């Protein structure tokens, strides 16, 4: 069990690499990212199971938030308006992922805590760069155990504001992104998904997943599901309490990720149709090269208060936890 810190002078990015038992995780202070996660398959071959920007320069210019802590509010806010305040419109007519200076696009302070059976990397941020009321103070901790990453996010603010963060982690359990994710199995403990319009803006209606391509209550091969969903997955699912709520696996190599969270929902993004010049894990980003699994409260909930609230009152503390556990079956 050990850790190392590497500094790239050209970009001022720090890489913190933690090794515990059979796996190794690398974190980055720009965006409080989970940069790489190297785990074995059933043959013992260790590979990175995330989509990871290949260079420090590509981390700085990344607009897809690979592995980053997204906030203050993940997802879209319709017309960028909350409480008569106009946020930046950085996604057509709407506000997305906290804007162009969101938490994913800021440098965080960090420290490392070593315990008997774990190593925790704590990232800290005082957010004054977004146009949200604040300042908002964030502590995002990644505890690396023998078989998991436990992410705990705690926030408070000097003003009444709104907060709904997520980690924008993209998985590819094939390792090193050598194949697309259509050979993965996905299970989600969810009976309902959030309906969206043609601009991916929630309507506020929760739809049953029964008899639809969105039914993942039993493990389902992604290639079969995506055949029914011509536009792919970019949808929020209301999570049940039974855990783990999400299981992603690649049957041929045995890698499995089980996700448990106290968040209300998860957004699943299959990257269908998503192509960009940036390379990740040595491959040019292309459609269905990865699957993003983002635990959070329901998107655009500020415009649908019947679904809940992401209000953060002055000096109120909110804390959320999501655990990503790996196994080899």
C-alpha positions as CSV (number, residue, x, y, z in Angstrom):
1,X,0.0,0.0,0.0
2,X,1.6,3.2,-1.2
3,X,1.2,6.5,-3.0
4,X,3.2,8.8,-5.2
5,X,2.8,12.4,-6.4
6,X,4.0,13.5,-9.8
7,X,3.9,17.2,-10.9
8,X,3.8,18.3,-14.5
9,X,5.5,21.7,-14.5
10,X,4.1,22.8,-17.9
11,X,0.5,22.6,-16.8
12,X,0.9,22.7,-13.0
13,X,-1.1,19.5,-12.8
14,X,-0.5,17.0,-10.0
15,X,-1.0,13.3,-10.4
16,X,-1.6,11.3,-7.2
17,X,-1.3,7.6,-7.7
18,X,-2.5,5.2,-5.0
19,X,-1.8,1.5,-5.0
20,X,-3.7,-0.8,-2.6
21,X,-3.6,-4.5,-2.9
22,X,-4.6,-5.5,-6.5
23,X,-5.5,-2.2,-8.0
24,X,-4.0,1.3,-8.7
25,X,-5.9,4.6,-8.9
26,X,-4.6,7.9,-10.2
27,X,-6.2,11.2,-9.3
28,X,-5.6,14.6,-10.7
29,X,-6.0,18.0,-8.9
30,X,-7.4,19.7,-12.0
31,X,-11.1,18.9,-11.7
32,X,-10.6,16.5,-8.7
33,X,-10.5,13.7,-11.3
34,X,-10.4,10.0,-11.1
35,X,-7.9,9.8,-13.9
36,X,-7.1,6.1,-14.2
37,X,-8.2,2.9,-12.5
38,X,-6.1,-0.1,-13.2
39,X,-7.6,-3.4,-12.1
40,X,-7.0,-7.1,-13.1
41,X,-9.2,-9.3,-15.2
42,X,-9.8,-13.0,-14.5
43,X,-6.4,-13.8,-16.1
44,X,-4.7,-11.4,-13.8
45,X,-4.0,-8.8,-16.6
46,X,-4.1,-5.3,-15.2
47,X,-5.5,-2.5,-17.4
48,X,-7.1,0.9,-17.1
49,X,-10.9,0.6,-17.1
50,X,-11.6,4.3,-17.5
51,X,-11.5,6.7,-20.4
52,X,-8.6,8.9,-19.5
53,X,-7.2,12.0,-21.4
54,X,-3.7,11.0,-22.5
55,X,-1.7,14.1,-21.7
56,X,-1.8,16.9,-19.1
57,X,-2.5,19.4,-21.9
58,X,-5.6,17.3,-22.9
59,X,-6.8,17.3,-19.3
60,X,-6.7,21.1,-19.3
61,X,-8.6,21.4,-22.6
62,X,-11.1,18.5,-21.9
63,X,-14.7,19.6,-22.2
64,X,-16.2,16.1,-21.7
65,X,-15.3,16.1,-18.0
66,X,-13.6,12.6,-18.1
67,X,-13.5,11.4,-14.5
68,X,-14.0,14.9,-13.1
69,X,-16.0,16.2,-10.2
70,X,-18.8,18.2,-11.9
71,X,-20.6,21.0,-10.1
72,X,-22.0,23.1,-8.6
73,X,-24.9,21.6,-10.5
74,X,-24.5,18.6,-12.8
75,X,-26.7,18.4,-15.9
76,X,-28.8,21.0,-17.5
77,X,-30.7,23.9,-16.0
78,X,-33.4,25.0,-18.4
79,X,-32.7,28.5,-19.8
80,X,-30.0,28.8,-17.2
81,X,-32.4,30.5,-14.7
82,X,-32.8,29.8,-11.0
83,X,-34.4,32.1,-8.5
84,X,-34.4,35.0,-11.0
85,X,-30.7,34.6,-11.4
86,X,-29.3,34.0,-14.9
87,X,-26.5,31.5,-15.2
88,X,-24.1,31.1,-18.1
89,X,-25.8,29.6,-21.2
90,X,-23.1,27.1,-22.3
91,X,-25.3,24.5,-23.9
92,X,-27.4,26.2,-26.5
93,X,-30.0,28.1,-24.5
94,X,-29.3,26.2,-21.4
95,X,-26.8,25.9,-18.5
96,X,-24.7,22.7,-18.3
97,X,-22.4,21.2,-15.6
98,X,-21.8,24.4,-13.7
99,X,-20.7,26.4,-16.7
100,X,-17.3,26.9,-18.4
101,X,-15.7,27.5,-15.0
102,X,-17.4,24.6,-13.3
103,X,-15.6,22.5,-10.6
104,X,-14.4,20.2,-13.4
105,X,-12.4,23.1,-14.8
106,X,-10.7,24.4,-11.6
107,X,-7.6,23.4,-9.7
108,X,-8.3,21.9,-6.3
109,X,-6.1,21.8,-3.2
110,X,-5.3,18.3,-2.0
111,X,-3.8,16.2,0.7
112,X,-3.3,12.4,1.3
113,X,-4.3,10.5,4.4
114,X,-2.8,7.0,5.0
115,X,-4.6,4.6,7.3
116,X,-4.0,0.9,8.1
117,X,-6.1,-0.5,5.3
118,X,-6.8,2.4,3.0
119,X,-5.4,5.6,1.5
120,X,-7.6,8.7,1.1
121,X,-7.0,11.6,-1.2
122,X,-8.9,14.7,-0.1
123,X,-9.6,17.5,-2.6
124,X,-10.7,20.9,-1.3
125,X,-12.1,23.9,-3.3
126,X,-13.4,27.3,-2.4
127,X,-15.5,28.1,-5.5
128,X,-15.5,31.7,-6.4
129,X,-15.2,31.3,-10.2
130,X,-18.7,30.1,-11.1
131,X,-21.6,32.5,-11.1
132,X,-23.4,30.6,-8.3
133,X,-24.2,32.4,-5.0
134,X,-21.4,31.5,-2.6
135,X,-18.6,31.1,-2.1
136,X,-19.3,27.4,-2.1
137,X,-16.8,25.2,-0.1
138,X,-16.4,21.6,-1.3
139,X,-14.4,18.7,0.1
140,X,-14.3,15.7,-2.2
141,X,-12.6,12.6,-0.7
142,X,-11.6,9.4,-2.5
143,X,-10.9,6.5,-0.1
144,X,-9.1,3.7,-1.8
145,X,-9.6,0.3,-0.1
146,X,-8.6,-3.2,-1.1
147,X,-11.5,-3.4,-3.6
148,X,-13.1,0.0,-4.0
149,X,-13.1,3.7,-4.3
150,X,-15.4,5.4,-1.8
151,X,-16.2,9.0,-2.9
152,X,-17.6,11.3,-0.2
153,X,-18.6,14.9,-1.2
154,X,-19.4,17.5,1.4
155,X,-20.5,21.1,0.7
156,X,-21.5,24.3,2.5
157,X,-21.8,27.9,1.4
158,X,-21.8,31.4,2.7
159,X,-25.0,32.1,0.8
160,X,-28.2,30.4,-0.1
161,X,-27.4,28.5,-3.3
162,X,-28.0,25.2,-5.2
163,X,-25.6,22.2,-5.4
164,X,-26.0,18.9,-7.2
165,X,-22.5,17.5,-7.9
166,X,-21.5,14.2,-9.6
167,X,-18.4,12.5,-10.8
168,X,-18.4,12.2,-14.6
169,X,-16.6,8.9,-14.7
170,X,-16.6,7.0,-18.0
171,X,-16.0,3.2,-17.8
172,X,-14.7,0.7,-20.4
173,X,-14.2,-2.6,-18.7
174,X,-12.5,-4.1,-21.8
175,X,-9.3,-2.3,-20.6
176,X,-7.3,0.4,-22.4
177,X,-10.5,1.2,-24.5
178,X,-9.5,-1.6,-26.9
179,X,-13.2,-2.4,-27.8
180,X,-16.4,-0.4,-27.4
181,X,-18.8,-1.0,-24.5
182,X,-21.6,-2.9,-26.4
183,X,-20.2,-6.2,-24.9
184,X,-21.0,-4.9,-21.3
185,X,-23.8,-6.0,-19.1
186,X,-25.7,-3.3,-17.2
187,X,-28.1,-3.6,-14.3
188,X,-29.9,-0.7,-12.6
189,X,-32.2,-0.9,-9.6
190,X,-34.8,1.5,-11.0
191,X,-38.4,1.4,-12.0
192,X,-38.6,4.9,-13.4
193,X,-36.6,7.2,-15.7
194,X,-37.0,11.0,-16.2
195,X,-38.6,12.0,-19.5
196,X,-36.7,14.6,-21.6
197,X,-37.5,16.6,-24.6
198,X,-35.6,17.0,-27.9
199,X,-33.1,19.3,-26.2
200,X,-32.5,16.7,-23.4
201,X,-34.4,19.0,-21.0
202,X,-36.5,17.1,-18.4
203,X,-40.2,17.5,-18.7
204,X,-40.7,16.6,-15.0
205,X,-42.5,13.4,-15.8
206,X,-41.2,10.1,-14.4
207,X,-41.9,7.2,-16.8
208,X,-42.1,3.5,-16.0
209,X,-39.3,1.5,-17.6
210,X,-41.7,-1.5,-18.1
211,X,-41.6,-3.0,-21.6
212,X,-39.1,-0.5,-22.9
213,X,-35.4,-0.3,-23.9
214,X,-34.8,1.4,-20.6
215,X,-35.6,-1.6,-18.4
216,X,-32.3,-2.7,-16.8
217,X,-33.8,-4.2,-13.6
218,X,-32.2,-7.5,-14.8
219,X,-28.7,-7.5,-16.3
220,X,-28.9,-6.6,-19.9
221,X,-26.4,-6.7,-22.7
222,X,-25.8,-3.1,-23.9
223,X,-25.8,-4.1,-27.6
224,X,-29.3,-5.4,-27.2
225,X,-30.5,-2.4,-25.3
226,X,-28.9,0.1,-27.7
227,X,-30.6,-1.6,-30.7
228,X,-33.9,-0.5,-29.2
229,X,-32.6,3.0,-28.3
230,X,-31.5,4.6,-31.6
231,X,-30.2,7.7,-29.9
232,X,-28.5,5.7,-27.2
233,X,-28.7,6.4,-23.4
234,X,-28.4,9.9,-22.0
235,X,-31.0,9.4,-19.3
236,X,-31.7,9.8,-15.5
237,X,-33.0,6.8,-13.6
238,X,-34.6,7.1,-10.2
239,X,-32.7,4.8,-7.9
240,X,-34.2,2.4,-5.4
241,X,-32.6,1.9,-2.0
242,X,-31.4,-1.7,-2.3
243,X,-27.7,-1.8,-2.9
244,X,-25.7,-2.1,-5.0
245,X,-28.0,-0.1,-7.3
246,X,-25.9,-0.3,-10.4
247,X,-23.8,-3.2,-11.7
248,X,-21.6,-3.0,-14.9
249,X,-19.8,-6.1,-16.0
250,X,-17.9,-7.5,-19.0
251,X,-18.5,-11.2,-18.9
252,X,-15.6,-12.4,-21.1
253,X,-12.9,-10.9,-18.9
254,X,-14.8,-11.1,-15.6
255,X,-14.4,-7.4,-14.6
256,X,-17.4,-6.1,-12.6
257,X,-18.1,-2.7,-11.0
258,X,-20.8,-2.5,-8.4
259,X,-22.0,1.0,-7.4
260,X,-23.8,1.9,-4.2
261,X,-24.9,5.5,-3.4
262,X,-27.2,7.6,-1.2
263,X,-28.0,9.8,-4.3
264,X,-31.5,10.1,-5.6
265,X,-30.7,9.1,-9.2
266,X,-28.1,8.1,-11.8
267,X,-27.5,9.5,-15.3
268,X,-26.3,6.9,-17.8
269,X,-24.6,8.2,-20.9
270,X,-23.7,5.6,-23.5
271,X,-21.7,8.1,-25.6
272,X,-23.7,7.1,-28.6
273,X,-22.9,9.5,-31.4
274,X,-20.2,11.2,-29.3
275,X,-17.1,11.8,-31.4
276,X,-14.3,14.2,-30.7
277,X,-10.7,14.8,-31.8
278,X,-9.4,14.2,-28.3
279,X,-7.8,10.9,-27.5
280,X,-8.6,8.9,-24.4
281,X,-6.7,5.8,-23.2
282,X,-4.7,5.9,-26.4
283,X,-7.8,5.9,-28.7
284,X,-9.6,8.7,-30.5
285,X,-12.9,9.3,-28.7
286,X,-15.8,7.8,-30.7
287,X,-19.4,6.6,-30.3
288,X,-19.9,4.1,-27.5
289,X,-16.3,3.9,-26.5
290,X,-17.3,4.4,-22.9
291,X,-20.3,4.6,-20.6
292,X,-20.6,7.4,-18.1
293,X,-22.4,6.5,-14.8
294,X,-23.2,9.7,-12.8
295,X,-24.9,9.5,-9.4
296,X,-26.7,12.7,-8.5
297,X,-30.1,14.2,-7.8
298,X,-32.5,14.4,-10.7
299,X,-31.4,16.9,-13.4
300,X,-33.2,20.3,-13.7
301,X,-34.9,19.6,-10.4
302,X,-35.0,23.3,-9.7
303,X,-37.7,23.6,-12.3
304,X,-39.6,20.6,-10.9
305,X,-39.8,21.0,-7.1
306,X,-42.3,18.1,-6.8
307,X,-39.3,15.8,-7.5
308,X,-37.1,17.1,-4.7
309,X,-34.7,19.9,-4.0
310,X,-31.0,20.8,-4.4
311,X,-31.2,24.0,-2.3
312,X,-28.3,24.6,0.0
313,X,-29.1,27.1,2.7
314,X,-26.4,29.4,4.1
315,X,-24.0,27.4,6.3
316,X,-26.0,24.2,5.8
317,X,-23.8,21.1,5.3
318,X,-24.7,18.4,2.8
319,X,-22.8,15.2,2.3
320,X,-23.2,12.4,-0.3
321,X,-21.4,9.1,-0.8
322,X,-21.0,6.8,-3.7
323,X,-18.9,3.6,-3.6
324,X,-17.4,2.0,-6.7
325,X,-16.4,-1.6,-5.9
326,X,-14.7,-3.9,-8.3
327,X,-14.6,-7.7,-8.4
328,X,-13.5,-10.3,-10.9
329,X,-16.0,-13.1,-11.6
